[in-house]
Amino acid sequence: MNKLQNKSYLSLIVILLLQILFFYLVFLEYKGEKQLLVITQQDKVDREFKDKAQKLSDLIEGTQSYFNKYILFRELPDLKKYNESLVLMAKHLNDLITDQNQSIKLKDKIRKNVTLNENLINLKQKTDSIINDRSTISQQLNLDEFLKPSNYKFEDVLNSVEFETDKKVDSVKKKGLFSRLGSALKGQNDVQKEQINSILRLKFGKKVVSGDIKQQFKNVLLESQKHYNKQFGAISRSLTNIKKGEKNLVQKNQALVSAYRQINGKLKLMIDDVLDDNSVKIDEQAKVNKKVRFYLIITVMVLIVLMLFVLLKYITDVFRVKRKLSEAKDQITKDLFLKNRIISTLTHEIKTPVSIINLYGAFMGNKNKDIELQEFFDTVVYTSNTLTHISNQALELVKNNEGETKLKLEPVNMSEETTAIVNSLKIFASSKNIDLIFKNELPASCIVQYDKAKFYQLVYNIVGNAVKFAKSKIEIIAKLEKNEDIQSFSFTVKDDGIGISKEDKEKIFDLEYQSKNNKSVDALSLGLGLYLCKNIIKASNGTISVESELNKGSQIKFNLNFNK
């Protein structure tokens, strides 16, 4: 049996260790999956950052595309889009750098890269330089106004027009007829001419100019030419400045786009490094999780196999032990049956000679008149009665083992029976110099339905037990207590013996219990008395109680309940 228990303990220990290993592996699996989830989430955030960096690349290329279109086609919408794209690109880069969703590793890389931070500062300055330098872009956006000359303000000239007329007549000498004919033949006509001079006065700005119409018309053309030469000179200078601004803008744009591409390239390299590192970590963690999962499966399989083995072994051992127990039970049953037969045979065989001894002792006591011999015969009668009582107790024990205690009810005079039993024990008490005081408070006609033999055992065992352990005095009180529907026979025995300890008080009704404090056990005692008394009282629906202290004596009281 011990070997089986040791095997069971060993199996339980192994299973417990495997369960601990199983839970540890489950913990590692949970921890690994949680760590893998964290790395995967970081990788997702980093990939989103990469997408934002790619969007920045698209913005850079879009900005450059708008600028190239403007340079190629000189379309103002392209220049406007270029300007808007610059602002959007700067904002996107700033949002990208200050993104709070960056992974810790990427933030550290950006923070520790001194060159990148310096380039970011320079890039911001360059972007602000282009965005804030509105002269070139505003000129380009208002190029139509620059290329459109202002009209000559002729209203002031017209309002200042003053016109004067001066008439002059030429003097001609009078000639004769022939002189006039000769001049006529020669084609010469001497005619008196009349000349009218017109004077036109115009105001050009603050300057007033007078002259004939031809001169003034010439002056008007010259002033107009002078005005438009001045306008076209300003336009030429503006175009020159615009070309210089465009050249400067091209240089700034090239530097700006180059800087953006350089920074974006560094950001992409950083994010690629972080993503590669994330991929390595994800692969490593996945391998670790796979390994833990493999060990977990192996552990579960081993645990299941071991538990099945232990269960099979346990079932086998249980059936084997059950078979052995069944065999042992059969053997014990046979032994008990044999023991009971032996006890029954011995008790019956003992009772016959004891009855003869008792009969002859009583007969000789009645015939004898010698007091000293009378005590001898009384002792013989008491001893034979005691042997008969012991035999009856042995038979009673055998019967109790075979089933519950049963009472054979018959009319019993409790007063007479109690007195007879106590008187028979007085001889035993006198032999030990013990004063046995009996107070019989029972009515003389106290007749109840009870088992006479069981009653004899009750009184004889309890009083006899007190005689064995008393020092000098025993008090016995028998009385009848009446309630509404029940009358109770109360029997109390009090002695001045060695007493009973607290630990013994709970055990004195056990089978074959002997107190450790009792060093002198009566030779005629089998240790069955109080055990049988408890069973008899239990069958009678009665009660029994013990009050005792060590070295201060004991008091045992029992009650038997009867219907009125």
C-alpha positions in Angstrom: 0.0 0.0 0.0 2.9 2.4 0.9 4.5 1.5 -2.4 1.3 2.4 -4.3 1.1 5.7 -2.4 4.7 6.5 -3.1 4.1 5.9 -6.8 1.0 8.1 -6.7 2.9 10.9 -4.9 5.7 10.7 -7.5 3.2 10.8 -10.4 1.4 13.8 -8.8 4.8 15.6 -8.4 5.7 15.0 -12.0 2.3 16.1 -13.2 2.5 19.2 -11.0 6.0 20.1 -12.4 4.6 19.6 -15.9 1.7 21.8 -15.1 4.0 24.5 -13.8 6.0 24.2 -17.0 2.8 24.4 -19.0 1.7 27.6 -17.3 5.2 29.0 -17.6 5.1 28.3 -21.4 1.6 29.8 -21.6 3.0 32.9 -19.9 5.9 33.0 -22.3 3.5 32.6 -25.2 1.3 35.4 -23.9 4.3 37.6 -23.3 5.7 36.8 -26.7 2.5 37.5 -28.5 2.1 40.8 -26.7 5.7 41.8 -27.6 5.1 40.8 -31.2 1.9 42.9 -31.2 3.9 45.9 -29.9 6.6 45.5 -32.6 3.9 45.0 -35.3 2.1 48.2 -34.2 5.4 50.1 -34.2 6.1 48.7 -37.6 2.7 49.9 -38.8 3.3 53.4 -37.4 6.8 53.5 -39.1 5.3 52.4 -42.4 2.7 55.1 -42.1 5.6 57.5 -41.6 7.2 56.1 -44.7 4.0 56.8 -46.6 4.1 60.3 -45.4 7.7 60.6 -46.5 6.7 59.3 -49.9 3.9 61.9 -50.0 6.5 64.5 -49.3 8.5 63.2 -52.3 5.4 63.5 -54.4 4.9 67.1 -53.2 8.5 67.9 -54.0 8.2 66.5 -57.5 4.8 68.3 -57.9 6.3 71.6 -56.8 9.2 71.2 -59.3 6.8 70.2 -62.0 4.8 73.4 -61.5 7.9 75.4 -61.5 9.2 73.8 -64.7 5.9 74.4 -66.4 6.0 78.0 -65.5 9.6 78.4 -66.8 8.6 76.7 -70.0 5.2 78.2 -70.7 5.1 81.3 -68.6 1.6 80.5 -67.4 0.5 82.3 -64.3 -1.6 79.4 -62.9 1.5 77.3 -62.8 3.3 80.0 -60.8 0.3 80.2 -58.4 0.3 76.5 -58.0 4.1 76.5 -57.4 3.6 79.1 -54.6 0.8 77.1 -53.0 2.8 73.9 -53.3 5.7 75.5 -51.5 3.6 76.3 -48.5 2.0 72.9 -48.5 5.4 71.2 -48.8 6.8 73.2 -45.9 3.8 72.4 -43.7 3.9 68.7 -44.6 7.6 68.5 -43.7 7.0 70.2 -40.4 4.1 67.9 -39.6 6.3 64.9 -40.6 9.1 65.9 -38.2 6.9 66.8 -35.3 4.6 63.8 -35.7 3.8 62.5 -32.2 3.0 59.0 -33.6 6.5 58.3 -34.5 8.1 55.3 -32.9 10.6 55.9 -30.1 13.5 54.5 -32.2 12.7 56.8 -35.2 12.4 59.8 -32.9 15.8 59.0 -31.4 17.3 58.7 -34.9 15.9 62.1 -36.0 16.9 63.7 -32.7 20.5 62.4 -32.7 21.1 63.2 -36.4 22.8 66.6 -36.1 23.3 67.1 -39.8 19.6 66.5 -40.4 18.6 69.0 -37.8 20.9 71.6 -39.3 19.6 70.9 -42.8 16.0 71.3 -41.4 16.9 74.7 -40.0 18.5 75.8 -43.3 15.6 74.4 -45.3 13.2 76.3 -43.3 15.1 79.5 -43.9 15.3 78.8 -47.6 11.6 78.0 -47.8 10.7 81.1 -45.8 13.1 83.1 -48.1 11.1 82.1 -51.2 7.7 82.3 -49.7 8.3 85.6 -48.0 10.2 87.1 -51.0 7.0 88.3 -52.8 8.8 90.8 -55.2 9.7 88.3 -57.9 6.5 86.2 -57.6 4.3 89.3 -57.3 5.9 90.8 -60.4 5.3 87.6 -62.2 1.7 87.4 -61.0 1.2 91.1 -62.1 3.2 90.8 -65.3 0.3 92.1 -67.5 0.3 95.3 -65.5 4.0 95.7 -65.9 3.9 95.1 -69.7 1.0 97.6 -70.3 2.3 101.2 -70.7 0.3 104.1 -69.3 -1.5 106.3 -71.9 -0.3 109.7 -72.7 -2.4 112.3 -70.9 -3.5 114.4 -73.9 -6.4 116.0 -72.1 -4.2 118.6 -70.5 -2.6 119.4 -73.8 -6.0 119.8 -75.5 -7.3 122.0 -72.7 -4.3 124.3 -73.1 -4.7 124.9 -76.9 -4.7 128.6 -77.8 -5.0 129.7 -81.5 -4.0 133.1 -83.0 -4.1 134.3 -86.7 -1.9 137.1 -88.3 -2.6 138.4 -92.0 0.2 139.9 -94.2 -0.1 141.4 -97.8 3.0 141.7 -100.2 3.6 145.0 -102.1 4.0 144.6 -106.0 5.3 147.4 -108.4 3.1 148.4 -111.2 4.4 147.4 -114.7 3.4 148.3 -118.2 1.6 146.1 -120.6 4.6 144.8 -122.4 6.5 144.1 -119.2 3.6 142.1 -117.9 3.4 140.2 -121.2 7.1 139.4 -121.1 6.8 138.2 -117.6 3.8 136.1 -118.6 5.7 134.5 -121.4 8.6 133.7 -119.1 6.1 132.3 -116.6 6.6 134.9 -114.1 3.6 136.4 -112.5 4.0 139.4 -110.3 0.9 139.0 -108.2 0.3 140.7 -104.9 0.3 138.0 -102.3 -1.6 137.9 -99.1 -0.1 135.8 -96.2 -2.1 134.6 -93.2 0.1 133.3 -90.2 -1.6 130.9 -87.7 0.0 130.6 -84.2 -0.8 127.6 -82.0 0.0 127.7 -78.3 0.2 124.3 -76.4 1.1 123.4 -72.8 3.3 120.4 -72.2 3.3 119.9 -68.5 4.5 123.2 -67.1 6.1 124.2 -70.3 4.1 126.4 -72.7 5.2 126.1 -76.4 4.0 128.4 -79.2 4.4 127.8 -82.9 2.6 127.1 -86.1 0.5 124.0 -86.6 3.4 122.0 -88.2 5.7 122.8 -85.4 3.2 122.1 -82.8 2.2 118.8 -84.4 5.8 117.9 -84.4 6.0 118.9 -80.8 3.0 116.7 -79.9 4.6 113.7 -81.7 7.9 114.3 -80.0 6.3 114.6 -76.5 4.3 111.4 -77.2 7.5 109.7 -78.4 9.3 110.9 -75.3 6.4 109.6 -73.0 6.3 106.2 -74.6 10.1 105.9 -74.7 10.0 106.5 -71.0 7.3 103.9 -70.5 9.0 101.3 -72.6 12.3 102.0 -70.8 10.6 101.3 -67.5 9.1 98.1 -68.9 12.5 97.1 -70.2 14.0 97.7 -66.8 11.1 95.7 -65.2 11.6 92.9 -67.6 15.3 92.9 -66.8 14.6 92.9 -63.1 12.1 90.1 -63.6 14.6 88.0 -65.5 17.1 88.6 -62.7 14.4 87.6 -60.2 13.6 84.5 -62.3 17.2 83.6 -62.4 17.4 84.1 -58.6 14.2 82.1 -58.2 15.5 79.3 -60.3 18.6 79.1 -58.2 16.7 79.3 -54.9 14.2 76.7 -56.2 17.1 74.4 -57.2 18.7 74.8 -53.8 15.4 74.3 -52.1 14.3 71.3 -54.0 17.8 69.8 -53.6 17.6 70.4 -49.9 14.1 68.9 -49.7 15.2 65.8 -51.6 18.3 65.4 -49.5 16.3 65.6 -46.2 13.6 63.4 -47.5 16.3 60.9 -48.7 17.8 60.9 -45.2 14.4 60.4 -43.6 13.7 57.5 -46.0 17.1 55.9 -45.1 16.2 56.3 -41.4 12.8 54.8 -41.8 14.2 52.0 -44.0 16.7 51.2 -41.3 14.0 51.2 -38.7 11.7 49.1 -40.9 14.5 46.6 -41.5 15.2 46.4 -37.8 11.4 45.9 -37.2 11.4 43.1 -39.7 14.3 41.4 -38.0 12.6 41.8 -34.6 9.3 40.5 -35.9 11.0 37.5 -37.5 13.0 36.8 -34.3 10.0 37.2 -32.1 7.9 35.0 -34.4 10.6 32.4 -34.2 10.7 32.6 -30.4 6.9 32.4 -30.3 6.9 29.4 -32.7 9.5 27.7 -30.5 7.6 28.4 -27.3 4.4 27.2 -29.0 6.2 24.0 -30.1 7.4 23.3 -26.5 4.0 24.2 -25.3 2.4 21.6 -27.6 5.1 19.0 -26.6 4.4 19.7 -22.9 0.7 19.4 -23.4 1.1 16.1 -25.3 3.5 14.8 -22.6 1.2 15.9 -19.9 -1.8 14.2 -21.6 0.2 11.0 -22.1 1.5 11.1 -18.6 -2.0 11.7 -17.2 -3.4 8.9 -19.2 -0.6 6.7 -18.0 -1.1 7.7 -14.4 -4.9 7.3 -14.8 -4.4 3.8 -16.4 -1.9 2.9 -13.6 -4.2 4.3 -11.0 -7.2 2.4 -12.4 -5.1 -0.8 -12.6 -3.8 -0.3 -9.0 -7.3 0.5 -7.8 -8.7 -2.7 -9.3 -5.8 -4.6 -7.9 -6.2 -3.1 -4.4 -10.0 -3.5 -4.7 -9.5 -7.2 -5.5 -7.1 -7.5 -2.6 -9.5 -5.7 -0.3 -12.3 -7.9 -1.5 -10.2 -10.9 -0.7 -9.2 -9.5 2.7 -12.8 -8.6 3.4 -13.9 -12.2 2.6 -11.1 -13.5 4.8 -12.0 -11.0 7.6 -15.6 -12.0 7.3 -14.6 -15.7 7.6 -12.4 -14.9 10.6 -15.1 -12.8 12.3 -17.6 -15.6 11.8 -15.1 -18.0 13.2 -14.3 -15.7 16.1 -18.0 -15.2 16.8 -18.6 -18.9 16.8 -15.6 -19.5 19.1 -16.8 -16.7 21.5 -20.4 -18.0 21.4 -19.2 -21.6 22.0 -16.9 -20.6 24.8 -19.4 -18.4 26.5 -22.0 -21.1 26.4 -19.5 -23.6 27.6 -18.4 -21.3 30.4 -21.9 -20.5 31.5 -22.8 -24.1 32.2 -20.1 -24.8 34.8 -20.4 -21.2 36.2 -24.1 -21.8 36.6 -23.4 -25.0 38.5 -20.8 -23.2 40.7 -23.3 -20.4 41.3 -26.0 -23.0 42.2 -23.8 -24.9 44.6 -22.5 -21.7 46.1 -26.0 -20.4 46.8 -27.1 -23.8 48.1 -24.1 -24.0 50.5 -24.6 -20.4 51.6 -28.2 -21.1 52.5 -27.2 -24.3 54.5 -24.2 -22.7 56.2 -24.5 -20.8 59.4 -20.9 -19.9 59.9 -20.4 -16.2 59.2 -16.8 -16.5 58.0 -17.8 -19.3 55.6 -20.8 -17.3 54.5 -18.6 -14.5 53.2 -16.6 -17.1 51.3 -19.8 -18.5 49.7 -21.1 -15.0 48.9 -17.8 -14.3 47.1 -18.1 -17.5 45.2 -21.7 -16.5 44.1 -20.5 -13.0 43.2 -17.6 -14.3 41.2 -19.8 -16.8 39.3 -22.3 -14.0 38.6 -19.5 -11.8 37.4 -18.3 -14.6 35.0 -21.8 -15.0 33.8 -22.1 -11.3 33.2 -18.8 -11.2 31.3 -20.0 -14.1 29.1 -23.2 -12.2 28.5 -21.3 -9.1 27.5 -19.1 -11.1 25.1 -22.3 -12.5 23.5 -23.8 -9.0 23.4 -20.7 -7.6 21.7 -20.9 -10.3 19.0 -24.6 -9.5 18.5 -23.7 -5.7 18.2 -21.2 -6.4 15.6 -23.8 -8.3 13.6 -26.4 -5.4 13.9 -28.0 -2.8 16.1 -28.8 -3.4 19.7 -32.4 -4.6 20.1 -34.4 -4.6 23.3 -36.7 -7.4 24.4 -39.4 -5.6 26.2 -41.1 -7.1 29.3 -42.6 -5.8 32.5 -39.7 -4.8 34.9 -40.0 -3.5 38.4 -37.2 -0.9 38.3 -37.1 -0.4 42.1 -36.7 -4.2 42.9 -34.2 -4.8 40.0 -32.1 -1.8 40.9 -31.9 -2.8 44.6 -31.0 -6.4 43.8 -28.2 -5.5 41.4 -26.7 -2.9 43.8 -26.9 -5.4 46.8 -25.1 -8.0 44.7 -22.3 -5.5 44.2 -22.0 -4.5 47.9 -20.1 -7.7 48.5 -17.5 -6.7 45.9 -17.4 -3.1 47.4 -17.0 -4.5 50.9 -14.1 -6.6 49.8 -12.3 -3.4 48.7 -13.3 -1.5 51.9 -15.6 0.8 49.9 -18.7 2.2 51.5 -21.5 1.9 48.9 -24.4 4.2 49.7 -27.6 3.5 47.8 -30.5 6.0 47.8 -33.5 4.4 46.2 -36.1 7.1 45.5 -38.1 5.0 43.1 -41.7 4.1 43.8 -42.2 0.5 45.0 -44.6 -0.1 42.1 -42.4 1.4 39.4 -43.1 -1.1 36.6 -42.1 -0.3 33.0 -41.7 -2.1 29.7 -38.0 -2.7 29.3 -35.3 -5.3 28.6 -34.5 -6.9 32.0 -31.1 -8.2 30.9 -30.1 -4.9 29.3 -31.1 -3.1 32.5 -28.9 -5.4 34.5 -26.0 -4.7 32.2 -26.4 -1.0 32.5 -26.6 -0.9 36.3 -24.0 -3.6 36.9 -21.4 -2.1 34.5 -21.7 1.5 35.7 -21.7 0.6 39.4 -19.1 -2.1 38.9 -16.9 0.4 37.1 -17.2 2.9 40.0 -16.3 0.1 42.5 -13.1 -0.7 40.5 -11.8 2.9 40.7 -13.3 4.3 43.9 -11.0 4.9 46.9 -13.5 4.7 49.9 -17.0 5.9 49.0 -19.7 5.5 46.3 -23.0 7.2 46.2 -25.9 5.8 44.1 -29.2 7.7 43.5 -32.1 6.1 41.6 -35.2 8.2 41.0 -38.1 8.7 38.6 -38.5 12.1 36.8 -41.9 12.9 35.2 -42.6 15.3 32.4 -45.8 15.9 30.4 -45.8 12.8 28.2 -42.6 11.0 29.3 -41.3 9.6 32.5 -37.6 9.2 32.9 -35.6 6.7 35.0 -32.6 8.6 36.4 -29.6 6.7 37.7 -26.5 8.6 39.2 -23.3 7.0 40.4 -20.7 9.3 42.1 -17.3 8.0 43.4 -14.2 9.5 45.0 -11.8 7.6 42.7 -8.9 8.7 40.4 -11.2 10.7 38.1 -11.0 11.1 34.3 -8.9 13.5 32.3 -10.4 15.8 29.7 -8.9 13.8 26.8 -10.2 10.6 28.3 -13.8 11.8 28.8 -14.5 11.8 25.1 -13.1 8.2 24.7 -14.4 6.3 27.7 -17.3 5.0 25.6 -15.1 3.6 22.9 -14.6 -0.1 22.4 -11.9 -1.6 24.6 -10.7 1.8 25.7 -8.4 1.8 28.8 -7.3 5.0 30.4 -3.6 5.6 30.6 -4.2 6.9 34.1 -5.6 3.5 35.2 -2.5 1.4 36.1 -4.5 -1.4 37.8 -7.0 -2.9 35.4 -9.4 -5.5 36.9 -8.5 -8.9 35.8 -12.1 -9.7 35.1 -12.7 -6.7 32.9 -12.8 -6.9 29.1 -13.2 -3.2 28.6 -16.6 -3.6 27.1 -18.9 -2.2 29.9 -19.3 1.5 29.0 -19.3 0.7 25.3 -22.2 -1.7 25.7 -23.9 0.8 28.1 -23.7 3.5 25.4 -25.3 1.2 22.8 -28.1 0.1 25.2 -28.9 3.8 26.1 -28.9 4.8 22.5 -31.3 2.0 21.7 -33.5 3.2 24.6 -33.5 6.9 23.3 -31.8 7.8 26.6 -28.9 9.9 27.5 -25.6 9.4 29.4 -23.2 12.0 30.7 -19.9 12.1 32.6 -18.6 14.8 35.0 -15.1 14.3 36.3 -11.8 15.8 37.0 -8.5 14.0 37.4 -7.9 12.9 41.0 -11.2 14.3 42.1 -13.6 11.5 41.4 -16.3 11.0 38.8 -20.0 11.2 38.3 -21.9 9.1 35.7 -25.6 9.7 35.1 -27.9 8.0 32.6 -31.6 8.5 31.9 -34.0 6.0 30.3 -37.2 7.5 28.8 -40.5 5.7 29.0 -44.0 6.6 27.8 -46.6 7.1 30.6 
